[in-house]
Amino acid sequence: MNEARFRAEQMKALQAIEAGAFNPHAVLTGMRLEDGSYHVLSYCDDDVVTLPDSLFSAGTSNNQKLLNYLRVPLAFRETFKTCVTVYILKGIEGSSLPKGNTIRQFFYQAIAFLAWLHDQRVFRLIDVTPLVCQQYVEFCKELKGHKGEPLSGSYLARRFTAVESLHTLSQQSSDPMTH
């Protein structure tokens, strides 16, 4: 497929989201071939999304280019797919489009929050309150690293930044975090 058609297919995902829907068949990621055409790597509803090489530095292993939605609690999966689709294709207003490692970091740090919500019996983002977020902060501060030490401030900051980004991105979904 040529570049214009590829970009048009990606835009179908954003147009559906802006209209309040999720287009599972829209193209999410692809790679440019030597002849200038594009090959689709992933669609919006894939359970495992492949990010293109162009988003990563040379030498990044293929398994680090995968986003596995099967790790997301089912109650949040479609909403999270919407959020990640917007993040990959449009980014967050005021910031440049994210690169591969930034996307991965957001993805897996946000999953940690969604899994914690699920464990707390919160199954919709709209039900997340400031109190719930404060409880998550306290929970994270109690976590220990692999050597039994508290998590570093920079690691905690990445976790909390992912929650902030999820809040921003969820505003375009059918289940926005309101607080």
N, C-alpha and C positions, 0 to 999 in steps of 0.2 A: 504494500500500500504506500502511496506517496505521502510526503510530509503534510500537505494540506488536509488530506483525508484523515490521516492519523490524528492531527490536532483537532479536527472537527469531531472525531469520535471521542476524544478526551473531553471536549467541551460539552458533549451530551451528558456526561456525568455531572458536571457543575450545573448545567441548566436544569436537570432533574432535581438536584438538591435545592436550588433556588426556588423551584416550583413546589417544594415540600415533599418530594418523592425521592426514592433511591432507585437508580437504574442499574440493576445487577449486571446487565450485558454491556455496559459502556466500557470502553478501553481505559485502563488506568495507567499502565506502564508499557514501554516498548523500547526497542533499541534500533538505532540507525545502522543499516547494513552498508557495505562498501559501495554498492551501486546507488546509494542515496535513498533507497526505499526503507520502509519501517517494518519491523517484525513485532507483533504484539507479544509481550511477556506475560501480562496479567490483565484480567478484567476486574471490575469493582467488587464482584461477589465471590471471587476466588477465596478459598480457605487459606491458601498460602500464596502470598504476593511476592513476585520477584522484582526487586528494584534494579534498574539498569546500571551497567558498569560505569556509565558516564557520571553517575552521582558519587562515585567512590574514587579514592586514590588507587593507583596501580598496586597490585599485590593483595588486594582484599579478597578473601576467600569467598567462594560462591555461597556457602551457608550463611555468611554474614550479610548477604544481600536479600535474605528472605524475611518476610513478616508473616508469622504464623497466627492466624486468627483463631485457631482451635484452642489457643491458650486463654482466649477471652471468655469470661462467663457468658453463656448463651443469652441471658437477659440483656446484655449490653452490646452484643456482637454487631447488629445492624447499625445501631447508633454510632458505634466506634468505627465501623467501616466508612460511614458518612464522614466522620471527623477526619480520619486519615486520608480519605480521598481529597477532601478540601485542602488538607495540609500539603499533600504531595503536589497537587495541581495548581494551587493558588497561594499557599503559605498563609501566614498570619499578617494582617494589615500592619504596615510599618516596618516589616522585616523582608529581607530577600528570601527567595525560594530556598527551602532547606535542602541540604545535601544529604547523602545517604546515611552517614553516621548520626546526624542530627535527627533524621526521621526514625532510625532504629532506636535511638535513646528515648525519644518521645514515646514511641510505640511501647517499648517494654516497661518504662517507668509508669506510663498511664495504665498498663495492664495490672501492675502491682496495686494501684489505687482501686481499679475496678474489681479485682479479686478481693481486696479488703472490704469494699462496699458490699459485695456479695456475701461475704462471711458475716457482715453486720446486718444482713437481711434487708439491705437497701438494693432494690432491683431496677430503679429508674433514676436517671441523673436529675430529673426535676425534683426528686425527693431529697437531694443532697442539700443540707442546711449549713450555715456557718458553724453550728455546734458539731455536726458530723465532720466537717473539715478540721476543726480544732482537735477532735478525737483522733483523726488520722495523723496530725502533726505529733501528738503525744505518743501514739503508737510507733511512729517512725523513730522518734527520739529514743525509744526503749530498745530498738532493734540492735543487734550486735553483728559485727562482721565475722568473717570466717576464723579470725583469731580471737574471738570473744571480746573484741574492743567495740566501743560505740561507733556507729557509722560516722564518717567524716562530714564536716559541714558542707563541703562541696558536693558530696553524694546526696545529702539531704536536700540541698538546694536544687539539684537536678530532679529529684522526686517531686518537690513542690512546684517547680517550674512546669513540669509535665501536667500537673493538676490545673495550673493556671491556663496552660495552652488548651487543655481539654475543655475547660470552661468556655474559653473564647470560641473554639471550633464547634462546640456543641450548640451554639446559638443558631447555627444553620441547620440543625437536625430537628427531628420531630420530638426529641427528648432533651431539651436544653437544661443545663445547670442554671438555675435562676439566681443564685446568690454567689 
